[in-house]
Amino acid sequence: MEKKRLLIVTQEMEPYTEGNDISSIVGKLPKFLQDNGYELRILMPRYGVVNERRHRLHEVVRLSGMNIIVDDDDYPLIIKVASLPNSRLQVYFLDNEDFFKRKFVFEDADGKPFEDNPDRAAFFCKGAIETVKKFGWAPDVILCHGWMTSLIPLYLRSAYKTEPIFANSHIVYSVYDTPRESEGGERFLQKAAINNLGKNDLVAFGEDSNISMHRGAAAFSDAIIIGSESLDTNVDYLSVAQDKPVLPWKNDEEQLNAYLEFFKSLTEEEVTQ
């Protein structure tokens, strides 16, 4: 049987970033899924905190060289790659001097969020989609981890809806209890509006100061995963999911197998329809 293809797009991942639910889960998941028959590709930002020498990153020239437009400004996209320790997997890092050179992830040394976080999210999400197009690799499942990936479901259902490479992809969004998902306000809506998208296309994300990246991502995804035990599951972005499949939070012992069965249920459902 042909292996199912699973694309992981994540804002963080061990061993490259550490100390939160996203990094921990995404650090364990790829090798487990590969060992259970999945073909994987993994994409994440190349933050300044990622030590290129220690992790042996190098540029992938055939994938680099694109320019990503965010709010009418062009930003060069550089793709780097490293081997994930103790596996036969590679991680592709999306890099740009303007957005990812600083030695912090989402906030400065005083804990203040970067003003351009919305710009960085739009650049990363569009860049990830364009990179997969360059792979020429059609994913069966696209798994998005964290608020920084929240625009990918929207983009795939709107600006990229006619791209044949994504025509049969199931989009799964993993929700985490992180502080940045409601920030950005008007700037987020402005920067997110790529490829002639307008405010009407972004209604699911909210308006003005009432932004929820989780809500917007849930509205355009096919399924939802609860990634943090501390997450309030009574919030409105889950009501947006309506009758979509939702995988509740699982502890460490149950987590990996639960993900595996969840993905199987999505792709097997496609076969039986």
BAVO-492360 format. One record per residue (C-alpha): residue in three letters; x, y, z. Coordinates in pm, 1 decimal, always signed. Layout:
% BAVO-492360
+------+----------+----------+----------+
! type !        u !        v !        w !
+------+----------+----------+----------+
!  ALA !        X !        Y !        Z !
...
+------+----------+----------+----------+
END
This chain:
% BAVO-492360
+------+----------+----------+----------+
! type !        u !        v !        w !
+------+----------+----------+----------+
!  MET !     +0.0 !     +0.0 !     +0.0 !
!  GLU !   +127.5 !   +347.3 !    -86.5 !
!  LYS !   +234.8 !   +551.3 !   +215.2 !
!  LYS !    +17.5 !   +842.7 !   +319.0 !
!  ARG !   +190.0 !  +1178.6 !   +298.4 !
!  LEU !   +175.1 !  +1403.4 !   +604.3 !
!  LEU !   +297.6 !  +1762.4 !   +606.1 !
!  ILE !   +380.7 !  +1912.1 !   +946.6 !
!  VAL !   +395.2 !  +2291.8 !   +959.0 !
!  THR !   +487.9 !  +2413.1 !  +1304.6 !
!  GLN !   +589.0 !  +2733.0 !  +1477.9 !
!  GLU !   +823.8 !  +2544.4 !  +1714.1 !
!  MET !   +985.9 !  +2204.4 !  +1758.3 !
!  GLU !  +1236.7 !  +2027.5 !  +1981.8 !
!  PRO !  +1537.1 !  +2021.1 !  +1973.9 !
!  TYR !  +1538.3 !  +2356.2 !  +1791.8 !
!  THR !  +1309.5 !  +2536.8 !  +2038.2 !
!  GLU !  +1212.2 !  +2410.8 !  +2381.5 !
!  GLY !   +996.8 !  +2470.0 !  +2684.5 !
!  ASN !   +635.0 !  +2449.4 !  +2566.9 !
!  ASP !   +362.4 !  +2207.1 !  +2455.3 !
!  ILE !   +417.0 !  +2269.2 !  +2084.2 !
!  SER !   +791.2 !  +2204.8 !  +2090.2 !
!  SER !   +747.8 !  +1889.2 !  +2296.3 !
!  ILE !   +467.9 !  +1730.2 !  +2092.2 !
!  VAL !   +613.4 !  +1814.4 !  +1753.4 !
!  GLY !   +953.8 !  +1689.4 !  +1862.8 !
!  LYS !   +812.9 !  +1341.2 !  +1931.7 !
!  LEU !   +551.7 !  +1306.9 !  +1660.2 !
!  PRO !   +747.0 !  +1284.7 !  +1330.6 !
!  LYS !   +960.0 !   +978.0 !  +1402.9 !
!  PHE !   +659.8 !   +794.5 !  +1550.5 !
!  LEU !   +448.6 !   +864.4 !  +1242.5 !
!  GLN !   +730.3 !   +768.6 !  +1008.1 !
!  ASP !   +776.9 !   +440.6 !  +1196.8 !
!  ASN !   +405.0 !   +378.0 !  +1146.9 !
!  GLY !   +404.5 !   +413.1 !   +771.0 !
!  TYR !   +376.8 !   +784.9 !   +696.2 !
!  GLU !   +592.4 !   +980.9 !   +454.2 !
!  LEU !   +665.3 !  +1320.6 !   +612.0 !
!  ARG !   +782.9 !  +1670.9 !   +535.3 !
!  ILE !   +838.1 !  +1919.0 !   +821.6 !
!  LEU !   +850.7 !  +2299.7 !   +794.6 !
!  MET !   +925.4 !  +2559.5 !  +1065.7 !
!  PRO !  +1073.6 !  +2912.4 !  +1090.7 !
!  ARG !  +1449.9 !  +2949.8 !  +1123.7 !
!  TYR !  +1449.8 !  +3172.3 !  +1434.0 !
!  GLY !  +1772.3 !  +3333.0 !  +1547.1 !
!  VAL !  +1768.0 !  +3103.9 !  +1851.1 !
!  VAL !  +1820.8 !  +2801.2 !  +1623.5 !
!  ASN !  +2193.3 !  +2725.0 !  +1631.4 !
!  GLU !  +2285.9 !  +2658.4 !  +1270.1 !
!  ARG !  +2628.0 !  +2514.3 !  +1347.1 !
!  ARG !  +2511.5 !  +2278.3 !  +1621.4 !
!  HIS !  +2215.9 !  +2150.3 !  +1419.2 !
!  ARG !  +2408.8 !  +2153.8 !  +1089.9 !
!  LEU !  +2168.5 !  +2363.2 !   +887.7 !
!  HIS !  +2255.2 !  +2429.6 !   +525.2 !
!  GLU !  +2076.8 !  +2613.3 !   +247.5 !
!  VAL !  +1875.1 !  +2423.4 !    -11.3 !
!  VAL !  +1957.0 !  +2628.0 !   -319.7 !
!  ARG !  +1698.1 !  +2462.2 !   -544.6 !
!  LEU !  +1419.0 !  +2567.8 !   -304.2 !
!  SER !  +1550.4 !  +2914.8 !   -215.1 !
!  GLY !  +1524.9 !  +3227.0 !   -425.6 !
!  MET !  +1152.2 !  +3297.7 !   -405.7 !
!  ASN !  +1016.2 !  +3633.0 !   -296.6 !
!  ILE !   +710.9 !  +3632.5 !    -70.4 !
!  ILE !   +483.4 !  +3936.8 !    -91.3 !
!  VAL !   +329.6 !  +4059.1 !   +234.5 !
!  ASP !   +124.4 !  +4380.0 !   +217.4 !
!  ASP !   +287.8 !  +4478.5 !   -115.2 !
!  ASP !   +642.0 !  +4433.6 !    +19.2 !
!  ASP !   +873.6 !  +4165.3 !   -119.7 !
!  TYR !  +1074.1 !  +3949.7 !   +119.9 !
!  PRO !  +1332.3 !  +3691.5 !     +4.3 !
!  LEU !  +1262.8 !  +3336.3 !   +123.4 !
!  ILE !  +1565.3 !  +3121.9 !   +206.2 !
!  ILE !  +1514.7 !  +2749.5 !   +271.3 !
!  LYS !  +1756.0 !  +2562.1 !   +496.6 !
!  VAL !  +1750.9 !  +2199.6 !   +603.1 !
!  ALA !  +1877.9 !  +1986.2 !   +889.7 !
!  SER !  +1849.2 !  +1620.2 !   +981.8 !
!  LEU !  +1624.2 !  +1552.8 !  +1279.3 !
!  PRO !  +1837.6 !  +1373.7 !  +1542.0 !
!  ASN !  +1785.1 !   +997.5 !  +1580.5 !
!  SER !  +1567.8 !   +971.0 !  +1270.7 !
!  ARG !  +1578.4 !   +951.7 !   +893.2 !
!  LEU !  +1386.3 !  +1278.3 !   +865.9 !
!  GLN !  +1475.5 !  +1625.9 !   +753.4 !
!  VAL !  +1338.8 !  +1955.4 !   +882.1 !
!  TYR !  +1306.2 !  +2245.4 !   +638.7 !
!  PHE !  +1356.4 !  +2591.4 !   +789.0 !
!  LEU !  +1205.6 !  +2904.0 !   +632.8 !
!  ASP !  +1439.6 !  +3197.1 !   +679.9 !
!  ASN !  +1441.5 !  +3571.6 !   +616.9 !
!  GLU !  +1673.4 !  +3837.9 !   +755.7 !
!  ASP !  +1392.5 !  +4084.9 !   +834.4 !
!  PHE !  +1178.1 !  +3840.2 !  +1029.3 !
!  PHE !  +1392.3 !  +3567.7 !  +1183.6 !
!  LYS !  +1745.2 !  +3696.1 !  +1249.7 !
!  ARG !  +1667.9 !  +3827.6 !  +1601.6 !
!  LYS !  +1771.3 !  +3605.2 !  +1892.0 !
!  PHE !  +1419.1 !  +3566.5 !  +2028.8 !
!  VAL !  +1110.1 !  +3384.4 !  +1907.0 !
!  PHE !   +798.8 !  +3602.7 !  +1952.7 !
!  GLU !   +893.0 !  +3868.7 !  +2208.2 !
!  ASP !  +1193.8 !  +4078.2 !  +2306.4 !
!  ALA !  +1412.6 !  +4050.5 !  +2616.9 !
!  ASP !  +1153.9 !  +4247.4 !  +2818.6 !
!  GLY !   +868.7 !  +4014.3 !  +2721.6 !
!  LYS !   +711.3 !  +4261.1 !  +2478.7 !
!  PRO !   +561.6 !  +4095.2 !  +2166.5 !
!  PHE !   +725.3 !  +4191.5 !  +1839.1 !
!  GLU !   +511.1 !  +4442.5 !  +1650.9 !
!  ASP !   +570.8 !  +4254.1 !  +1326.3 !
!  ASN !   +448.8 !  +3914.1 !  +1452.1 !
!  PRO !   +150.6 !  +3936.7 !  +1211.0 !
!  ASP !   +389.1 !  +4006.8 !   +922.1 !
!  ARG !   +603.7 !  +3710.4 !  +1024.8 !
!  ALA !   +300.9 !  +3480.4 !  +1041.6 !
!  ALA !   +175.6 !  +3582.9 !   +695.4 !
!  PHE !   +524.7 !  +3541.6 !   +549.1 !
!  PHE !   +572.1 !  +3200.0 !   +707.9 !
!  CYS !   +229.2 !  +3064.7 !   +607.8 !
!  LYS !   +251.6 !  +3180.9 !   +246.8 !
!  GLY !   +615.5 !  +3071.6 !   +229.4 !
!  ALA !   +529.4 !  +2725.0 !   +359.2 !
!  ILE !   +263.2 !  +2676.2 !    +91.5 !
!  GLU !   +494.7 !  +2797.7 !   -184.1 !
!  THR !   +770.5 !  +2566.0 !    -58.5 !
!  VAL !   +543.1 !  +2261.6 !    -73.5 !
!  LYS !   +449.0 !  +2360.1 !   -428.5 !
!  LYS !   +820.3 !  +2358.4 !   -511.8 !
!  PHE !   +852.2 !  +2012.3 !   -355.7 !
!  GLY !   +593.9 !  +1892.6 !   -607.5 !
!  TRP !   +469.2 !  +1674.1 !   -322.3 !
!  ALA !    +93.2 !  +1641.7 !   -262.5 !
!  PRO !    +14.7 !  +1588.8 !   +109.9 !
!  ASP !   -277.9 !  +1373.6 !   +222.4 !
!  VAL !   -281.3 !  +1547.1 !   +562.2 !
!  ILE !   -155.1 !  +1896.3 !   +649.1 !
!  LEU !   -100.9 !  +1932.8 !  +1023.8 !
!  CYS !    -62.8 !  +2292.9 !  +1145.0 !
!  HIS !    +75.7 !  +2349.8 !  +1495.3 !
!  GLY !    +16.7 !  +2679.8 !  +1672.4 !
!  TRP !   -115.4 !  +3028.3 !  +1600.4 !
!  MET !   +169.7 !  +3118.8 !  +1365.4 !
!  THR !    +35.9 !  +2856.7 !  +1122.3 !
!  SER !   -326.2 !  +2971.3 !  +1157.2 !
!  LEU !   -343.8 !  +3138.8 !   +815.8 !
!  ILE !   -256.4 !  +2821.4 !   +624.6 !
!  PRO !   -612.3 !  +2675.9 !   +638.1 !
!  LEU !   -752.9 !  +3007.9 !   +513.7 !
!  TYR !   -497.5 !  +3040.7 !   +233.9 !
!  LEU !   -549.6 !  +2683.5 !   +115.1 !
!  ARG !   -928.6 !  +2735.5 !   +104.0 !
!  SER !   -909.7 !  +3072.3 !    -70.9 !
!  ALA !   -596.1 !  +3207.7 !   -239.4 !
!  TYR !   -468.5 !  +2855.9 !   -321.6 !
!  LYS !   -798.5 !  +2673.5 !   -366.4 !
!  THR !   -729.5 !  +2593.4 !   -732.1 !
!  GLU !   -383.7 !  +2443.4 !   -668.6 !
!  PRO !   -408.6 !  +2075.5 !   -767.4 !
!  ILE !   -130.4 !  +1972.0 !   -528.4 !
!  PHE !   -357.7 !  +2050.7 !   -230.2 !
!  ALA !   -685.4 !  +1934.1 !   -385.0 !
!  ASN !   -715.0 !  +1618.9 !   -171.2 !
!  SER !   -543.9 !  +1742.3 !   +145.9 !
!  HIS !   -711.2 !  +1716.4 !   +487.2 !
!  ILE !   -623.5 !  +2024.7 !   +693.7 !
!  VAL !   -581.9 !  +1965.8 !  +1067.3 !
!  TYR !   -517.4 !  +2252.6 !  +1311.1 !
!  SER !   -363.4 !  +2188.0 !  +1653.3 !
!  VAL !   -474.5 !  +2442.8 !  +1913.6 !
!  TYR !   -249.1 !  +2532.3 !  +2206.9 !
!  ASP !   -279.0 !  +2751.3 !  +2514.2 !
!  THR !    -38.8 !  +3022.7 !  +2397.0 !
!  PRO !    -55.7 !  +3398.7 !  +2462.2 !
!  ARG !     -4.8 !  +3537.2 !  +2111.2 !
!  GLU !   -314.0 !  +3404.8 !  +1928.6 !
!  SER !   -535.3 !  +3707.6 !  +1998.9 !
!  GLU !   -280.3 !  +3979.2 !  +1920.3 !
!  GLY !   -219.7 !  +4190.0 !  +1613.7 !
!  GLY !   -557.8 !  +4355.1 !  +1566.8 !
!  GLU !   -591.5 !  +4563.8 !  +1253.4 !
!  ARG !   -229.5 !  +4495.8 !  +1158.6 !
!  PHE !   -296.3 !  +4121.1 !  +1153.3 !
!  LEU !   -595.5 !  +4165.9 !   +920.0 !
!  GLN !   -394.0 !  +4393.4 !   +691.0 !
!  LYS !    -89.3 !  +4166.2 !   +667.0 !
!  ALA !   -294.0 !  +3846.4 !   +634.6 !
!  ALA !   -475.6 !  +3975.8 !   +324.2 !
!  ILE !   -246.8 !  +3825.8 !    +58.6 !
!  ASN !   -324.0 !  +3760.2 !   -311.0 !
!  ASN !   -620.7 !  +3999.8 !   -326.5 !
!  LEU !   -789.7 !  +3863.5 !    -14.1 !
!  GLY !   -996.2 !  +4125.2 !   +164.6 !
!  LYS !  -1145.0 !  +4181.0 !   +508.6 !
!  ASN !  -1451.9 !  +3979.2 !   +415.9 !
!  ASP !  -1228.6 !  +3675.6 !   +363.9 !
!  LEU !  -1090.1 !  +3719.4 !   +716.0 !
!  VAL !  -1419.0 !  +3757.9 !   +904.4 !
!  ALA !  -1369.1 !  +3425.0 !  +1083.4 !
!  PHE !  -1058.8 !  +3568.4 !  +1252.4 !
!  GLY !  -1251.6 !  +3861.3 !  +1402.5 !
!  GLU !  -1212.8 !  +4234.9 !  +1361.5 !
!  ASP !  -1011.8 !  +4524.6 !  +1503.2 !
!  SER !   -894.4 !  +4430.3 !  +1854.2 !
!  ASN !  -1114.6 !  +4118.3 !  +1876.0 !
!  ILE !   -882.0 !  +3876.6 !  +1694.6 !
!  SER !   -869.6 !  +3500.6 !  +1743.5 !
!  MET !   -627.4 !  +3319.9 !  +1516.0 !
!  HIS !   -750.0 !  +2988.4 !  +1658.4 !
!  ARG !  -1107.5 !  +3068.9 !  +1561.2 !
!  GLY !  -1009.8 !  +3159.6 !  +1206.7 !
!  ALA !   -796.9 !  +2848.8 !  +1162.5 !
!  ALA !  -1071.5 !  +2624.8 !  +1303.1 !
!  ALA !  -1324.0 !  +2769.7 !  +1060.2 !
!  PHE !  -1118.0 !  +2668.3 !   +755.8 !
!  SER !   -976.4 !  +2337.3 !   +884.1 !
!  ASP !  -1122.5 !  +1990.7 !   +838.7 !
!  ALA !  -1036.9 !  +1874.4 !  +1192.2 !
!  ILE !   -908.2 !  +2011.8 !  +1522.3 !
!  ILE !   -660.6 !  +1878.2 !  +1781.0 !
!  ILE !   -646.7 !  +2009.6 !  +2139.2 !
!  GLY !   -274.4 !  +2028.8 !  +2214.0 !
!  SER !   -269.6 !  +2173.5 !  +2568.6 !
!  GLU !   -426.4 !  +2031.1 !  +2882.2 !
!  SER !   -476.6 !  +2386.7 !  +3014.7 !
!  LEU !   -670.1 !  +2505.6 !  +2709.1 !
!  ASP !  -1024.6 !  +2627.6 !  +2774.0 !
!  THR !  -1233.1 !  +2406.5 !  +2544.4 !
!  ASN !  -1552.3 !  +2608.7 !  +2600.7 !
!  VAL !  -1434.4 !  +2900.3 !  +2387.1 !
!  ASP !  -1605.4 !  +3005.2 !  +2067.2 !
!  TYR !  -1347.7 !  +2879.6 !  +1818.3 !
!  LEU !  -1456.6 !  +2523.7 !  +1888.3 !
!  SER !  -1817.5 !  +2615.3 !  +1814.4 !
!  VAL !  -1693.3 !  +2739.5 !  +1476.0 !
!  ALA !  -1567.3 !  +2385.7 !  +1413.2 !
!  GLN !  -1930.0 !  +2265.7 !  +1440.2 !
!  ASP !  -1944.0 !  +1899.9 !  +1342.0 !
!  LYS !  -1577.8 !  +1866.4 !  +1245.3 !
!  PRO !  -1373.9 !  +1590.7 !  +1411.7 !
!  VAL !  -1200.0 !  +1706.7 !  +1730.5 !
!  LEU !   -924.8 !  +1510.9 !  +1905.9 !
!  PRO !   -929.8 !  +1604.0 !  +2276.1 !
!  TRP !   -611.0 !  +1649.0 !  +2476.6 !
!  LYS !   -426.8 !  +1327.9 !  +2560.9 !
!  ASN !   -153.5 !  +1265.7 !  +2816.3 !
!  ASP !   +196.6 !  +1156.2 !  +2717.4 !
!  GLU !   +116.8 !   +784.0 !  +2729.1 !
!  GLU !   -185.2 !   +813.7 !  +2497.9 !
!  GLN !    -79.6 !  +1104.7 !  +2281.3 !
!  LEU !   +113.7 !   +952.2 !  +1991.2 !
!  ASN !   -120.9 !   +660.8 !  +1930.9 !
!  ALA !   -419.2 !   +896.8 !  +1951.0 !
!  TYR !   -269.0 !  +1116.4 !  +1678.0 !
!  LEU !   -204.1 !   +810.7 !  +1462.6 !
!  GLU !   -560.6 !   +681.7 !  +1492.2 !
!  PHE !   -701.9 !  +1029.4 !  +1432.7 !
!  PHE !   -513.4 !  +1069.5 !  +1105.0 !
!  LYS !   -613.7 !   +720.1 !   +995.8 !
!  SER !   -980.0 !   +800.3 !  +1059.9 !
!  LEU !   -957.5 !  +1110.7 !   +837.9 !
!  THR !   -795.2 !   +937.7 !   +541.7 !
!  GLU !   -998.2 !   +615.6 !   +572.6 !
!  GLU !  -1316.1 !   +824.1 !   +574.3 !
!  GLU !  -1205.5 !   +967.3 !   +239.5 !
!  VAL !  -1165.2 !   +616.8 !    +94.4 !
!  THR !  -1511.9 !   +501.6 !   +203.4 !
!  GLN !  -1696.7 !   +806.7 !    +70.1 !
+------+----------+----------+----------+
END
